[in-house]
């Protein structure tokens, strides 16, 4: 092997075609006038969207894309933790995962997201918590996009 480390991506599992690995597929389409998002599997339902508050688009009755992203991060990680918990018999009573997404501006037309996640697992001991988080982050497809904090 050369001086570079080999990396196996989730998309290149030997011996498995893409359709064999797919557990679920959805498509979100952003539409203009009025701004909204439609989902391929939502039977024609759509969600209204606007620019984030800092860009003057939020009026309290519609959603900003960053809110969808925060919800996706929190929900997906919580589900990964629940999957691991069911395997090891951990108690998730009163568990909570909060994702804080910060839209950052770093110059003309340059934006990025910073995501901080806080996981609360009050019914677990320290060792179980570490195991849950370690294994859940291995299964969580967006793990490299977050900063994780425990409380």
Secondary structure, 3 states (H helix, E strand, C coil): CCCCCCCCCCCCCCCCCHHHHCCCCCCEEEECCCCEEEECCCCCCEEEEECCHHHCCCCCCCEEHHHHHHHHHHHHHHHHHHHHHHHHCCCCCCCEEEEEEEEEECCCCCEEEEEEEEEECCCCCHHHHHHHHHHHHHHCCCHHHCEEEEC
